[in-house]
Amino acid sequence: MSGELGLRDFLEKAGHTLVVTSDKDGDGSVFDRELADADVVISQPFWPAYLTAERIAAAKNLKLAVTAGIGSDHVDLDAAVANGVTVAEVTYSNSISVAEHVVMMTLSLVRNYLPSHQVVLDGGWNIADCVARSYDLEGMHVGTVAAGRIGLAVLRRLAPFEVRLHYTDRHRLPREVEEELGLTFHESAADMVPHCDVVTVNAPLHPETEGLFGDELLARMKRGAYLINTARARIVDRDAVERALRGGQLAGYAGDVWYPQPAPADHPWRSMPHHGMTPHISGSSLSAQARYAAGTREILESWLAGRPIRDAYLIVDGGALAGTGAHSYSVTK
């Protein structure tokens, strides 16, 4: 709200109107009122304006939806395709930021860091309790669901910990990358998870991944394994994760993504045991913010000048999935 992605002077000097609001939910929201004649919608995935099929239908002038970051699942891609709305996101802008967050969360869970830190805050010194759930990451088997920009960056950052690395992806990595990192490829998440002590989810949300980690897949994981999810909340089943933690099937769950966002105060993930939840901050470090602000401006400059938007930024264009979207997403129709 305060920084406005640095866009106001640029847009107003070019004769355009910029409306910035956080009032985007509920009947009569500022977002809904302004959407009626908006040409462009810009939203961040961290606290998104959900661009539903109904909203797209009501936005008669809408031509471009920009995600200031990575992940355009808050846009109904089927509706964008059907209505000729271009969807773009700032690919690569916070991939490394998220990858670092995954490594931090992995170590926090495996080493039981968060409860140990709480002991210090509470004035205690119970070392036995602190280490009762603490292990070395070295020697563990770690797998990623998807090995795209973020997933591969996670694998590269975990390799020095001398872990055994696994991955599954719609697109197999080049052989030289597999050999460099000692990767084991699996055809599906169901094939991979029984081998892993830690599983990290780095896939986009689309029909093939929604609800992937439900009771059935969680039951296939090693008992006492850890699950890290900085991708999208709906890739896992909310209640199944809580059951797995309370029953001991999962030793820990660290997530940076919720549904809806912001999560209500009574969301069960706030109070479930052995979790390391954060409020979708993995991709919004100050370093990342500078990159996705610059990328958003680049997308707007191209669109306003009638130049092609960089292919790597495109999710939907010309009534079809395009660019990165064609590689990473799927539509249902």
N, C-alpha and C positions, 0 to 999 in steps of 0.2 A: 504493500500500500504506500509506503513512504518513498521507496526508491523508484517505483513505476518502471522498473527495468531500464531506466535511463532513456525512455522513449518519448517523453512529452515534448521536449523542445524540437526533436527531430520531426515528429509527426505534425505538430501544430505549425511549424515554419513551412511545412509542405502543404498546409491548408486542410489538414485532417483533424477530426475530433477524437480525443482519447478519453474514454470513461474508465476509471479504475474503481472497483468496488469489491468489498468482501461480502456484500449482501447478495447471495446467489442461491439461497434455498428458501423454500416456502412460497406460498401464494403471494403474488404481487412484489416479488423481490426486484431490486434494482436491475439485476442481471436479466430477468425475464422482460422487464419493461424496455430496456435498452436493446435487447436482442431483436426486437421487432424490425429495426431498420439497420442493424449492424452488418457491415461488410466482412469484418474480421473479428474473430474471438481468440484471445490469447489466455491460456490458463496454465497454471503449474500443476503437476501431478501430486504435489504434497498436500494441497488443500483444494481439490479441483472443483471447477464448475462443470458438473456433469452435463455433457451435451448429448441429451437423449434424442431418440427418434422424434419424439413429440416436439422438442425444442427446435430441432433442425427443420421440421415441417413448418413451424411457426416463424422461422427466420427467413423470410422470403428473399432478403438481399445477401444472405450469407454465402461467401465464396471461399473463405480460407479459415481454417481452425489451426492454430499454432499451439503446440505444447512447449512451454518454456522449460525444457528439461527432456527427459526420456520417458517414454511410455504414454501412448495415446489411447489407452483402453477406457478413459473417461469419455471418449467420443464414440458414439455408436457408428462404427465403421461401415456397417451395412447401409445405414441411412445416409452416411456421407457419400458412399459409392452411388446409391440410388439418386441422390439429389445433386450430384456433380460438385460436391464441396471438396476442395483440396485440403488434405490434412498433412501437416508437417511437424517434425520435432527436431530438437537440436542434438542429433546423433553425436556421440562421443563426449558431450559436454560434461557429464559427471560419471562416466564409466569407472574411472580410476577412483573417484571419491567413494562410490558404492563398493568397489572391490576392497578397498581398505577397510570399510565398515564391516564387510563380511569377515575379514580376517580378525578384526577386533572382537566381533561377536563370538566367533569360533573359540578364540583363546579365552574369552571371558567365561563361556560356559564350561569348557573342558577343564580349566584351572579353578573353577568355582570362585571367580574373582568377586562378583557382585555381593554374594552373601558374606564373604570375608571382609569386604570393604564396609558392609553394614555393621559388622562386629566392632570395627574401629569407631564408627560414628556413634554406636551405642555405648562406648566406653569399655568394651569387653576385651578379652584376650584368650578366647577359647580356641586354641590352635587345633585341637582334635576335631571340633566341629567344622572348622574351616577346611581342613584337608580331607574330611570324610568323603567328599565327592570331587576331589581334585586329582587329575591325571596329567601325564605328559601327552602332548599332541604327537610327538615323535613316534613313528611306527604305526600310527593309526591309518585306516583306509578312509579317504575323503573323496566324495563324489559330488559333481555338480550336474544338476538338471539344466541343460543348455550350456553351451560353451561358445557363446558369441562374444561380443565386446567385453561384457562384464565377467561372464563365466571364465573365459580364457585368462583374463587379468587376475582373477582369483586363483586359478591353478598356478599361474606363474609366481604369485606371491606366496603360495603355500609350499611350493617345491623345496625351498631351502630348509623347511622344517623336517625334511626327510620322512615325509609321509608317502603312502601309496595312493596315487591319484587315479580317479575314475571319472568318466563323463558319459552322458548320453545327449544326443542332439539330433535334430532333423537333418543336419548337414555334417557329415563326418569331417574332422579336421585333417589337414594334410599329414601324410605319413611322417614327414620330417619333424613336425610339431609333436606328434605322438611320441616319437623316439627321443626327442630332446627332453621332454618332461616325464617320460616313462608312463604315459597315459594308457589306461585300459578302457577301450570303447565298449559300450553296451547298447543294444538296439533299443531299449526302452528303460524308463524309470523303474518299472517293475522288475526288470532283469538286474538293474544296478543296485538297488537299495539293500538287498540282502547281504551284500559284500561290504557295506560301508558302516563305519563308526560315526561319521559325520556326513550329513547330506546338506548341500546348500542349493537353494532354488534361485536360478538366474534367468528365468524364461519370461517372455511376455505373456500377458493374459490374452487368450483367445479360446475359441471353442474346444480346442484339443487339450488345453491345460486347465481350464476352469474345473475346480473340484478334484483335481488330480490326486492330492494327498487327502484321501478320506480314510475311513476305517480300514478298508481292504489294503490299500498300499502301506499305510502306517503299520499294519500287522505284519507285512513282509519285511520290514526293517528289523535289524538286530535289536533285541531287547536292550534298552539302555543306551540307544544311539541318540545323537543330537541332530536337530533340524534347524537350519538357518534359512530365513526367508526375507530377503530384501527386495523381492520382485513385485508381486501383487498378492493381496490377502486372499482373494478368491481362488487362488491356485490351491489353497488348502481349505479343508472343511473346518470352520471355526470350532464347532463343538467336538469334533473328532480329535483335534489337537489337545483340547483341554482334557478329554477322557484319557488320551494316551499319556499325558503328563501325570495325571492323578493316579493312573493305574501302573505307572512305571515302565510302560512300553517305550516312552521317550524319557531320556534323562534330562533333557532341556530343550527349550524352544526359544530362539532369539529371532524376533521379527521386527521389521522397520515399517511394515505396511499393514493397514487396517481396512476394514470395510464396515460402514462408510468412513470417510475421513472428513472432519475429525471424528474420532471414535467417541461414543457416548461415555459418560462417567461410569455407567454400570456394565460396560463391555466386559465379558468374562475373561478376556486376555489380560486385563489389568490386575486380576486377583488370582489367576491360576498359579500353581507352584512352579518353581525352577524355570522361570522365564527371564529373558533379557530384552524386553520390548523397549523400543524407542519410537518417538512420534514422527516417523517418516522424515528423518533428517539425513539419511545416508548420502543422498545426492544433493544436499543443499549447503555444503560447506561454503565459506566465503570464496574459496578458489573456484568452486563449481558455479556459483552464482555469477561470477564475472564472465565465465565461458558461456553459460546459457543466455545471459543478457546480450552478449555480442552475437550469438547465433540467431537469436530472435530478431535482432535488428537486421542481420544479413538476409534472413528470409523475407522480411517486410520490404527491404530495399529492392530485392529481386522482383517480388510480386508487384510492387508499385511501379517499377520501371518496365514491367512487361517482359522481364528476362526469366528464363527457366530457373526454378529453385534447384539448388544443388541436389543431385539424385540421392545422395546419402541422407538428406533430410526428409525425403518424401515418404509418406505412408500411404496416402490415397491421392490419385491425380487422374484426371480424365475419365472418371467413372470406373476406376479399377484400383486395386492395390498396386503400388508402384515403389520403386527404389527399395529402401530398407523395409518398407511395409510388405512388399512381395516376398522378401526373404524371411521375415520374422513372424508375420501375422497370417491369419486365415479369416475368411468371412463365412457366414452360414448360408448365404443365399447365392 
